[in-house]
Structure formats: structure tokens, C-alpha cells
Amino acid sequence: MKRIPVDAYILDVLMRDLLGHDRMPSAFVLYLWLWRQTKGRRRQTIGASLQTIAGETGLSKSSVQNAARWLAFRGLIRARKSDPTEAPIYEVFETWKR
């Protein structure tokens, strides 16, 4: 299994904020998964359907959808679609690095 370095802020601050303050553990799981698929692989974006993400993370599709909305509201991700039936393209932000 390959090891990847994760920014300490994600574990020390973001985890506590999303789990404790926001009470959105699914948002933390989704952020970690999206971060791994993008920043962890040196990519800018990832296209993935709710079903794909749900299967990869163990979350339900509705939990993924709610978590994505919350992360977008918090400015941690952006999800774009050019067509309503297309899978979203996700971009992950590391707002603490500004």
C-alpha cells in the first residue's frame, strides 16, 4: 500500500471542525476522498458520480450529496456540471494555504 502525506491541518483542524462543530462526518469522509483523488494524485479535478463516490467511501448517495453541498457552502470544494445528467467535476480547495 502506498503512503501519501496528508497536510496536518486536515487532521488537526478540519476533522475537528467538520465532525465536532458542523456535525458532518460524511463531509469529512468526502473531503478526504476527494482530496486523495485530486491533491493526493497531483490533479486539479476529478469527475465522479454520486454512485461512484458512495461505493468508494461507504456513504449513501444522499449522504454524499448532502456532504458535497456542505463542503461547497464552506468553500472547500466546487462541483460543476455542464449537463444535468453528467457526473460532477469536483475541485478541492485548501483554503488554509491562501
Secondary structure, DSSP 4 states (H G I P E B T S, - for coil): -------HHIIIIIHHIIIIIS--HHHHHHHHHHHHHTGGGT-SEEE--HHHHHHHHS--HHHHHHHHHHHHHTTSEEEE-SSTTSPPEEEE--GGG-
